[in-house]
Amino acid sequence: MRQPIIFMTTMAMLLITTAAIAQETTEQNGVDAVIETVTDAANNLLGQDDESPAPDNPMAQAMSGVTEVATELQATVAQLSDDIQKSSNSSEEGARVLDEMLAAASNVNNSLDEDSEVWMELNTLLDTWSKKRDELTEKAETNPALQDVANIWQDRVTEGVALRTQILDQATASRLLVEDIEAQREVILAYYDVGATDQVLASMRKVSDQLGKMNDDMRSMLGQAGIEVPTTTTVGQ
């Protein structure tokens, strides 16, 4: 009977000491130091450092679980900090991205203007195709086999003219859309800003999940030691 009492006493002292160290460390170094303190305490109780716990030791497995999740939490908390910083700067970033997009779209639309150089070159090319079609059609009068090739050239000319008309119509629609986006700039940036919160919330959910897993493993440690598991209190805003 004496050994279980000694073990339970040791566990209680360890938890009290860990809590005191964690409180002091929090004031100095924040979340990362607390996680490291809990991890070190678990490893010290096991009497090991980086060695894997024995598979037949439930207490060792629970402590190993705490160590693993605590390590993951350090990276998750760091990611959360980065996401918060990005969200804080989302308004300025959104304005920059929108300006770059509008500038790129405007440049493309200008290059596809009806009087632009690209259409002059295309019109010249279509004229060349039409001349080849006409030459082959004329030669087909004495060599009928050439008529099939002339028909292929006609198909190319027809498709080229149709695509030219389609692209010009799309370019016109694009210019109108750019104007609409510029007119609704404030609304679009507002949606960009609120959209930046999604990653912050996702990181917060991950932190919560990992903390829940770590807490479950620590409750398992207490339960295996015959110590009453404390009631969890939910803190609301």
FIZA-593373 format. One line per 4 residues: number of its first residue (from 1); their letters; for each residue y, x, z of N, C-alpha, C. Coordinates in Angstrom, 3 decimals. Layout:
REM residues N
NUM) a) Y/X/Z/Y/X/Z/Y/X/Z | ...
//
This chain:
REM residues 237
1) mrqp) -1.205/0.827/0.000/0.000/0.000/0.000/1.259/0.864/0.000 | 1.136/2.093/0.491/2.345/2.906/0.643/2.894/3.368/-0.708 | 1.952/3.673/-1.669/2.417/4.191/-2.952/3.237/3.171/-3.715 | 2.807/1.871/-3.840/3.666/0.897/-4.535/5.043/0.753/-3.903
5) iifm) 5.095/0.818/-2.545/6.391/0.690/-1.868/7.278/1.872/-2.225 | 6.685/3.075/-2.231/7.462/4.270/-2.588/7.965/4.167/-4.017 | 7.059/3.694/-4.895/7.443/3.583/-6.313/8.574/2.590/-6.483 | 8.462/1.418/-5.812/9.503/0.392/-5.928/10.820/0.903/-5.357
9) ttma) 10.735/1.630/-4.244/11.951/2.188/-3.646/12.608/3.184/-4.584 | 11.741/4.026/-5.200/12.264/5.018/-6.149/12.954/4.338/-7.318 | 12.312/3.270/-7.822/12.893/2.533/-8.944/14.241/1.955/-8.550 | 14.310/1.354/-7.360/15.563/0.741/-6.907/16.653/1.791/-6.782
13) mlli) 16.311/2.950/-6.205/17.306/4.006/-6.044/17.769/4.518/-7.405 | 16.805/4.612/-8.333/17.154/5.087/-9.660/18.130/4.130/-10.329 | 17.839/2.835/-10.231/18.700/1.843/-10.872/20.090/1.830/-10.246 | 20.144/1.953/-8.905/21.445/1.987/-8.218/22.232/3.222/-8.640
17) ttaa) 21.527/4.376/-8.656/22.184/5.625/-9.051/22.662/5.555/-10.487 | 21.793/5.013/-11.372/22.149/4.886/-12.790/23.366/4.014/-12.968 | 23.413/2.897/-12.216/24.564/1.983/-12.322/25.843/2.675/-11.887 | 25.756/3.459/-10.801/26.945/4.155/-10.308/27.419/5.194/-11.313
21) iaqe) 26.436/5.934/-11.855/26.797/6.957/-12.850/27.389/6.289/-14.073 | 26.770/5.164/-14.475/27.244/4.460/-15.674/28.663/3.972/-15.491 | 28.969/3.456/-14.291/30.327/2.965/-14.027/31.338/4.097/-14.130 | 30.985/5.235/-13.519/31.889/6.374/-13.558/32.028/6.912/-14.979
25) tteq) 30.905/6.957/-15.689/30.928/7.498/-17.046/31.716/6.609/-17.977 | 31.628/5.278/-17.758/32.364/4.333/-18.611/33.843/4.605/-18.558 | 34.341/4.896/-17.356/35.762/5.174/-17.205/36.158/6.433/-17.958 | 35.195/7.345/-18.153/35.530/8.624/-18.773/35.296/8.610/-20.277
29) ngvd) 34.148/8.121/-20.667/33.739/8.325/-22.064/33.417/7.048/-22.830 | 33.370/5.863/-22.203/33.136/4.632/-22.950/31.674/4.308/-23.163 | 31.440/3.497/-24.196/30.110/2.923/-24.427/29.054/3.975/-24.674 | 29.346/5.003/-25.484/28.343/6.007/-25.831/27.803/6.715/-24.595
33) avie) 28.694/7.028/-23.640/28.251/7.733/-22.441/27.334/6.864/-21.597 | 27.622/5.552/-21.521/26.763/4.655/-20.748/25.373/4.614/-21.345 | 25.323/4.506/-22.671/24.025/4.457/-23.344/23.248/5.739/-23.093 | 23.926/6.890/-23.160/23.258/8.159/-22.912/22.761/8.249/-21.476
37) tvtd) 23.524/7.713/-20.534/23.129/7.740/-19.123/21.849/6.951/-18.904 | 21.799/5.724/-19.469/20.597/4.899/-19.333/19.403/5.597/-19.962 | 19.621/6.202/-21.139/18.547/6.898/-21.840/18.027/8.070/-21.023 | 18.930/8.880/-20.470/18.515/10.030/-19.659/17.754/9.589/-18.419
41) aann) 18.218/8.496/-17.801/17.537/8.010/-16.598/16.112/7.582/-16.915 | 15.952/6.912/-18.051/14.609/6.479/-18.442/13.714/7.677/-18.694 | 14.221/8.694/-19.365/13.418/9.888/-19.655/13.095/10.658/-18.383 | 14.042/10.735/-17.458/13.794/11.451/-16.206/12.707/10.775/-15.385
45) llgq) 12.712/9.439/-15.351/11.696/8.727/-14.594/10.318/8.953/-15.199 | 10.288/9.068/-16.517/9.011/9.332/-17.183/8.550/10.770/-16.959 | 9.485/11.648/-16.632/9.135/13.055/-16.487/8.950/13.716/-17.829 | 9.679/13.241/-18.869/9.515/13.795/-20.204/10.855/13.748/-20.898
49) ddes) 10.940/14.482/-22.031/12.163/14.488/-22.805/11.941/13.744/-24.110 | 11.512/14.441/-25.143/11.349/13.811/-26.443/9.900/13.489/-26.768 | 8.991/13.721/-25.817/7.586/13.459/-26.081/7.333/11.972/-26.167 | 6.378/11.568/-27.010/6.034/10.157/-27.157/5.306/9.689/-25.911
53) papd) 5.565/8.436/-25.468/4.900/7.926/-24.272/3.433/7.662/-24.531 | 2.635/7.741/-23.456/1.212/7.462/-23.588/1.016/6.014/-24.002 | 0.134/5.769/-24.981/-0.048/4.403/-25.478/-0.605/3.445/-24.438 | -1.234/3.972/-23.387/-1.838/3.098/-22.377/-0.932/2.945/-21.150
57) npma) 0.322/3.339/-21.272/1.253/3.256/-20.155/2.344/2.243/-20.496 | 2.232/0.980/-20.041/3.225/-0.051/-20.386/4.632/0.318/-19.954 | 4.762/0.945/-18.780/6.081/1.325/-18.302/6.698/2.361/-19.239 | 5.903/3.310/-19.675/6.384/4.332/-20.593/6.801/3.720/-21.918
61) qams) 6.023/2.752/-22.385/6.368/2.092/-23.644/7.694/1.355/-23.525 | 7.910/0.669/-22.412/9.158/-0.068/-22.214/10.342/0.881/-22.181 | 10.177/2.013/-21.464/11.260/2.989/-21.392/11.540/3.613/-22.746 | 10.475/3.864/-23.499/10.654/4.406/-24.839/11.419/3.428/-25.716
65) gvte) 11.134/2.127/-25.510/11.858/1.107/-26.267/13.336/1.105/-25.947 | 13.669/1.267/-24.668/15.069/1.336/-24.260/15.749/2.539/-24.915 | 15.069/3.687/-24.884/15.635/4.902/-25.472/15.884/4.737/-26.964 | 14.922/4.155/-27.651/15.042/3.983/-29.107/16.204/3.063/-29.466
69) vate) 16.278/1.918/-28.773/17.341/0.961/-29.083/18.701/1.525/-28.696 | 18.758/2.261/-27.577/20.020/2.847/-27.148/20.542/3.835/-28.188 | 19.625/4.593/-28.779/20.017/5.525/-29.843/20.568/4.777/-31.047 | 19.889/3.694/-31.432/20.352/2.880/-32.556/21.718/2.260/-32.249
73) lqat) 21.903/1.877/-30.994/23.159/1.239/-30.602/24.352/2.179/-30.774 | 24.147/3.458/-30.521/25.254/4.397/-30.683/25.778/4.376/-32.116 | 24.846/4.356/-33.076/25.246/4.310/-34.480/25.874/2.968/-34.831 | 25.338/1.885/-34.273/25.861/0.555/-34.575/27.267/0.370/-34.022
77) vaql) 27.504/0.860/-32.805/28.835/0.761/-32.207/29.843/1.580/-33.015 | 29.410/2.742/-33.508/30.296/3.558/-34.341/30.629/2.820/-35.634 | 29.626/2.146/-36.225/29.858/1.371/-37.440/30.801/0.206/-37.170 | 30.614/-0.435/-36.023/31.503/-1.537/-35.651/32.945/-1.050/-35.562
81) sddi) 33.145/0.115/-34.985/34.491/0.668/-34.875/35.109/0.885/-36.256 | 34.302/1.411/-37.181/34.797/1.624/-38.550/35.150/0.291/-39.215 | 34.287/-0.714/-39.033/34.524/-2.026/-39.646/35.793/-2.676/-39.094 | 36.016/-2.502/-37.791/37.229/-3.051/-37.183/38.471/-2.394/-37.784
85) qkss) 38.402/-1.073/-37.986/39.537/-0.348/-38.561/39.815/-0.815/-39.982 | 38.732/-0.996/-40.767/38.897/-1.452/-42.142/39.486/-2.858/-42.183 | 39.012/-3.718/-41.278/39.527/-5.086/-41.250/40.999/-5.099/-40.860 | 41.382/-4.194/-39.964/42.780/-4.123/-39.536/43.688/-3.740/-40.690
89) nsse) 43.156/-2.952/-41.641/43.948/-2.499/-42.783/43.692/-3.331/-44.036 | 43.001/-4.464/-43.894/42.562/-5.221/-45.065/43.721/-5.784/-45.875 | 44.808/-6.142/-45.239/45.950/-6.710/-45.965/46.521/-5.693/-46.948 | 46.760/-4.461/-46.471/47.291/-3.425/-47.343/46.292/-3.054/-48.430
93) egar) 45.018/-2.974/-48.051/43.982/-2.630/-49.025/43.851/-3.709/-50.087 | 43.915/-4.973/-49.667/43.822/-6.073/-50.618/44.955/-6.038/-51.626 | 46.163/-5.768/-51.174/47.311/-5.696/-52.078/47.137/-4.563/-53.082 | 46.638/-3.433/-52.620/46.438/-2.291/-53.523/45.394/-2.611/-54.588
97) vlde) 44.261/-3.190/-54.158/43.187/-3.518/-55.102/43.662/-4.555/-56.118 | 44.401/-5.547/-55.650/44.892/-6.594/-56.553/45.854/-6.007/-57.581 | 46.750/-5.142/-57.150/47.701/-4.526/-58.078/46.969/-3.697/-59.137 | 45.943/-2.966/-58.725/45.176/-2.161/-59.677/44.459/-3.058/-60.678
101) mlaa) 43.893/-4.170/-60.189/43.193/-5.092/-61.075/44.131/-5.719/-62.095 | 45.304/-6.160/-61.628/46.269/-6.785/-62.529/46.782/-5.794/-63.568 | 46.992/-4.568/-63.148/47.473/-3.543/-64.080/46.420/-3.267/-65.154 | 45.151/-3.165/-64.737/44.076/-2.907/-65.695/43.930/-4.065/-66.677
105) asnv) 43.974/-5.298/-66.158/43.841/-6.469/-67.024/45.006/-6.559/-68.003 | 46.201/-6.265/-67.540/47.382/-6.321/-68.410/47.301/-5.272/-69.512 | 46.824/-4.074/-69.170/46.688/-3.019/-70.177/45.699/-3.418/-71.265 | 44.585/-4.017/-70.847/43.582/-4.472/-71.817/44.163/-5.560/-72.710
109) nnsl) 44.847/-6.517/-72.107/45.430/-7.609/-72.889/46.463/-7.091/-73.887 | 47.252/-6.118/-73.482/48.244/-5.556/-74.390/47.586/-4.848/-75.573 | 46.466/-4.167/-75.300/45.768/-3.461/-76.377/45.089/-4.427/-77.337 | 44.880/-5.672/-76.900/44.249/-6.682/-77.756/45.251/-7.692/-78.290
113) deds) 46.524/-7.363/-78.214/47.541/-8.248/-78.769/47.315/-8.397/-80.272 | 47.676/-9.541/-80.797/47.368/-9.857/-82.199/47.938/-8.825/-83.163 | 49.047/-8.213/-82.815/49.685/-7.234/-83.696/49.340/-5.794/-83.322 | 48.350/-5.624/-82.434/48.018/-4.278/-81.979/47.261/-3.502/-83.052
117) evwm) 47.186/-2.196/-82.837/46.581/-1.298/-83.823/45.109/-1.605/-84.059 | 44.390/-2.011/-83.008/42.959/-2.241/-83.147/42.675/-3.350/-84.158 | 43.532/-4.372/-84.190/43.305/-5.471/-85.142/43.689/-5.059/-86.556 | 44.681/-4.203/-86.704/45.019/-3.681/-88.025/43.846/-2.894/-88.602
121) elnt) 43.257/-2.066/-87.758/42.104/-1.282/-88.196/40.925/-2.189/-88.542 | 40.708/-3.222/-87.716/39.601/-4.139/-87.979/39.823/-4.907/-89.285 | 41.047/-5.348/-89.503/41.340/-6.082/-90.737/41.075/-5.216/-91.972 | 41.440/-3.935/-91.866/41.171/-3.006/-92.961/39.671/-2.864/-93.192
125) lldt) 38.923/-2.781/-92.095/37.470/-2.652/-92.199/36.847/-3.901/-92.822 | 37.308/-5.081/-92.400/36.786/-6.323/-92.963/37.083/-6.423/-94.462 | 38.230/-5.924/-94.872/38.557/-5.895/-96.303/37.581/-5.000/-97.053 | 37.217/-3.872/-96.436/36.256/-2.953/-97.054/34.896/-3.628/-97.202
129) wskk) 34.479/-4.324/-96.147/33.201/-5.040/-96.218/33.215/-6.090/-97.329 | 34.336/-6.793/-97.434/34.454/-7.848/-98.458/34.377/-7.250/-99.870 | 35.003/-6.075/-100.060/34.949/-5.432/-101.371/33.515/-5.027/-101.718 | 32.783/-4.507/-100.751/31.385/-4.134/-101.003/30.565/-5.372/-101.353
133) rdel) 30.825/-6.452/-100.659/30.133/-7.713/-100.972/30.422/-8.141/-102.406 | 31.700/-8.095/-102.788/32.089/-8.523/-104.125/31.481/-7.619/-105.206 | 31.471/-6.301/-104.949/30.908/-5.359/-105.925/29.423/-5.628/-106.143 | 28.714/-5.875/-105.046/27.274/-6.132/-105.164/27.003/-7.482/-105.827
137) teka) 27.848/-8.448/-105.543/27.684/-9.760/-106.174/27.845/-9.645/-107.694 | 28.818/-8.813/-108.113/29.044/-8.617/-109.548/27.860/-7.890/-110.183 | 27.358/-6.864/-109.507/26.224/-6.111/-110.046/24.951/-6.955/-110.066 | 24.880/-7.945/-109.159/23.689/-8.793/-109.090/23.512/-9.634/-110.351
141) etnp) 24.574/-9.722/-111.167/24.453/-10.489/-112.406/23.483/-9.806/-113.363 | 23.417/-8.484/-113.286/22.470/-7.739/-114.129/21.258/-7.255/-113.348 | 21.402/-7.206/-112.022/20.275/-6.783/-111.163/20.183/-7.756/-109.990 | 19.495/-8.876/-110.178/19.457/-9.946/-109.171/19.008/-9.501/-107.782
145) alqd) 18.259/-8.405/-107.700/17.757/-7.948/-106.396/18.900/-7.543/-105.468 | 20.060/-7.211/-106.032/21.201/-6.797/-105.213/21.892/-7.982/-104.525 | 21.560/-9.193/-104.972/22.219/-10.347/-104.382/21.868/-10.510/-102.898 | 20.647/-10.146/-102.535/20.247/-10.243/-101.123/21.096/-9.316/-100.248
149) vani) 21.396/-8.116/-100.784/22.232/-7.188/-100.022/23.654/-7.718/-99.931 | 24.150/-8.319/-101.028/25.490/-8.907/-101.003/25.577/-10.024/-99.968 | 24.503/-10.792/-99.863/24.478/-11.879/-98.867/24.537/-11.327/-97.447 | 23.879/-10.191/-97.225/23.926/-9.565/-95.891/25.355/-9.133/-95.573
153) wqdr) 26.050/-8.555/-96.571/27.443/-8.176/-96.348/28.296/-9.399/-96.045 | 28.009/-10.506/-96.707/28.759/-11.732/-96.436/28.555/-12.191/-94.996 | 27.300/-12.076/-94.516/27.018/-12.450/-93.117/27.808/-11.576/-92.156 | 27.903/-10.281/-92.472/28.645/-9.366/-91.602/30.131/-9.725/-91.581
157) vteg) 30.683/-10.037/-92.747/32.095/-10.404/-92.828/32.357/-11.687/-92.058 | 31.481/-12.665/-92.229/31.652/-13.953/-91.555/31.615/-13.787/-90.038 | 30.650/-12.998/-89.560/30.541/-12.785/-88.111/31.730/-11.984/-87.585 | 32.187/-10.998/-88.350/33.323/-10.201/-87.914/34.586/-11.035/-87.777
161) valr) 34.835/-11.924/-88.737/36.010/-12.793/-88.673/35.909/-13.744/-87.480 | 34.705/-14.304/-87.266/34.508/-15.233/-86.153/34.723/-14.540/-84.812 | 34.208/-13.314/-84.680/34.369/-12.575/-83.425/35.824/-12.178/-83.205 | 36.530/-11.855/-84.268/37.948/-11.532/-84.136/38.716/-12.726/-83.569
165) tqil) 38.442/-13.890/-84.126/39.105/-15.106/-83.638/38.741/-15.382/-82.186 | 37.457/-15.198/-81.841/36.999/-15.455/-80.476/37.656/-14.506/-79.484 | 37.727/-13.231/-79.833/38.320/-12.237/-78.926/39.810/-12.492/-78.746 | 40.490/-12.873/-79.813/41.915/-13.184/-79.702/42.138/-14.378/-78.776
169) dqat) 41.277/-15.384/-78.898/41.393/-16.551/-78.014/41.131/-16.160/-76.565 | 40.115/-15.295/-76.345/39.798/-14.851/-74.987/40.929/-14.006/-74.407 | 41.555/-13.184/-75.239/42.664/-12.361/-74.762/43.846/-13.237/-74.347 | 44.074/-14.298/-75.107/45.148/-15.230/-74.751/44.853/-15.896/-73.414
173) asrl) 43.593/-16.345/-73.248/43.193/-16.962/-71.977/43.324/-15.964/-70.828 | 42.986/-14.695/-71.085/43.084/-13.665/-70.048/44.528/-13.465/-69.603 | 45.457/-13.460/-70.546/46.870/-13.304/-70.185/47.335/-14.462/-69.296 | 46.887/-15.663/-69.625/47.263/-16.829/-68.816/46.662/-16.734/-67.415
177) lved) 45.428/-16.231/-67.327/44.783/-16.084/-66.018/45.506/-15.037/-65.165 | 45.932/-13.959/-65.790/46.687/-12.940/-65.051/47.971/-13.535/-64.494 | 48.631/-14.352/-65.296/49.851/-15.008/-64.829/49.563/-15.936/-63.652 | 48.439/-16.671/-63.723/48.067/-17.564/-62.620/47.780/-16.776/-61.345
181) ieaq) 47.075/-15.643/-61.485/46.752/-14.815/-60.316/48.034/-14.267/-59.687 | 48.948/-13.817/-60.519/50.220/-13.298/-59.989/51.001/-14.393/-59.269 | 50.929/-15.627/-59.807/51.646/-16.740/-59.182/51.031/-17.124/-57.843 | 49.703/-16.930/-57.706/48.995/-17.288/-56.476/48.625/-16.046/-55.660
185) revi) 49.395/-15.009/-55.792/49.107/-13.735/-55.134/48.916/-13.902/-53.624 | 49.790/-14.653/-52.988/49.732/-14.808/-51.526/48.433/-15.464/-51.085 | 47.997/-16.478/-51.818/46.756/-17.184/-51.473/45.552/-16.268/-51.657 | 45.518/-15.542/-52.774/44.393/-14.656/-53.057/44.279/-13.556/-52.001
189) layy) 45.401/-12.976/-51.608/45.374/-11.933/-50.575/44.950/-12.499/-49.222 | 45.288/-13.751/-48.955/44.874/-14.383/-47.695/43.355/-14.508/-47.642 | 42.750/-14.881/-48.782/41.286/-14.977/-48.830/40.638/-13.601/-48.726 | 41.248/-12.591/-49.339/40.739/-11.231/-49.230/40.750/-10.771/-47.779
193) dvga) 41.826/-11.087/-47.088/41.992/-10.673/-45.696/40.923/-11.285/-44.804 | 40.704/-12.594/-44.941/39.711/-13.257/-44.095/38.300/-12.828/-44.483 | 38.105/-12.465/-45.752/36.784/-12.005/-46.177/36.395/-10.683/-45.540 | 37.391/-9.869/-45.186/37.113/-8.576/-44.562/36.520/-8.724/-43.165
197) tdqv) 36.638/-9.916/-42.573/36.087/-10.121/-41.228/34.572/-10.243/-41.240 | 33.995/-10.533/-42.399/32.545/-10.753/-42.470/31.761/-9.538/-41.985 | 32.174/-8.329/-42.417/31.458/-7.124/-42.034/31.603/-6.844/-40.540 | 32.771/-7.139/-39.987/32.969/-6.955/-38.544/32.012/-7.856/-37.770
201) lasm) 31.949/-9.119/-38.169/31.069/-10.060/-37.476/29.599/-9.665/-37.636 | 29.245/-9.157/-38.803/27.853/-8.729/-39.018/27.500/-7.572/-38.092 | 28.419/-6.615/-37.933/28.170/-5.492/-37.025/28.097/-5.961/-35.573 | 28.930/-6.935/-35.214/28.887/-7.472/-33.852/27.559/-8.171/-33.582
205) rkvs) 27.056/-8.909/-34.574/25.745/-9.557/-34.410/24.650/-8.511/-34.203 | 24.747/-7.407/-34.936/23.741/-6.356/-34.809/23.789/-5.718/-33.432 | 25.000/-5.471/-32.933/25.140/-4.927/-31.573/24.512/-5.872/-30.561 | 24.792/-7.168/-30.700/24.242/-8.165/-29.779/22.716/-8.186/-29.828
209) dqlg) 22.151/-8.143/-31.032/20.690/-8.153/-31.177/20.058/-6.930/-30.516 | 20.673/-5.765/-30.747/20.107/-4.544/-30.184/20.250/-4.511/-28.661 | 21.366/-5.004/-28.168/21.526/-5.083/-26.707/20.504/-6.029/-26.104 | 20.254/-7.155/-26.776/19.245/-8.098/-26.293/17.870/-7.461/-26.221
213) kmnd) 17.519/-6.661/-27.251/16.224/-5.978/-27.267/16.149/-4.961/-26.129 | 17.214/-4.203/-25.928/17.215/-3.205/-24.863/17.111/-3.870/-23.498 | 17.822/-4.988/-23.314/17.749/-5.709/-22.046/16.348/-6.245/-21.782 | 15.689/-6.735/-22.835/14.318/-7.235/-22.669/13.387/-6.122/-22.199
217) dmrs) 13.555/-4.927/-22.765/12.706/-3.806/-22.359/12.983/-3.408/-20.912 | 14.240/-3.443/-20.495/14.561/-3.087/-19.109/14.057/-4.158/-18.143 | 14.101/-5.438/-18.548/13.514/-6.486/-17.696/12.016/-6.283/-17.563 | 11.391/-5.841/-18.662/9.954/-5.561/-18.609/9.651/-4.450/-17.619
221) mlgq) 10.504/-3.420/-17.578/10.320/-2.337/-16.622/10.381/-2.859/-15.191 | 11.384/-3.709/-14.921/11.521/-4.261/-13.573/10.338/-5.141/-13.214 | 9.900/-5.945/-14.182/8.773/-6.828/-13.923/7.502/-6.065/-13.617 | 7.252/-4.981/-14.358/6.047/-4.181/-14.128/6.091/-3.498/-12.770
225) agie) 7.304/-3.226/-12.283/7.441/-2.588/-10.976/7.432/-3.600/-9.837 | 7.269/-4.888/-10.161/7.239/-5.912/-9.146/8.598/-6.241/-8.576 | 9.657/-5.890/-9.310/11.010/-6.147/-8.843/11.523/-7.411/-9.507 | 12.168/-8.261/-8.740/12.689/-9.516/-9.272/13.733/-9.240/-10.342
229) vptt) 13.549/-9.891/-11.485/14.469/-9.697/-12.591/15.751/-10.468/-12.319 | 16.914/-9.831/-12.398/18.180/-10.524/-12.115/18.482/-11.570/-13.176 | 19.160/-12.607/-12.776/19.527/-13.689/-13.691/20.636/-13.209/-14.607 | 20.479/-13.505/-15.903/21.481/-13.090/-16.887/22.651/-14.055/-16.870
233) ttvg) 23.842/-13.517/-16.810/25.055/-14.337/-16.823/25.731/-14.217/-18.154 | 26.031/-15.344/-18.783/26.726/-15.350/-20.078/28.212/-15.456/-19.844 | 28.942/-14.526/-20.404/30.376/-14.496/-20.252/31.006/-15.138/-21.473 | 31.789/-16.169/-21.266/32.450/-16.843/-22.388/33.911/-16.488/-22.439
237) q) 34.513/-16.838/-23.582/35.938/-16.543/-23.721/36.753/-17.588/-22.982
//
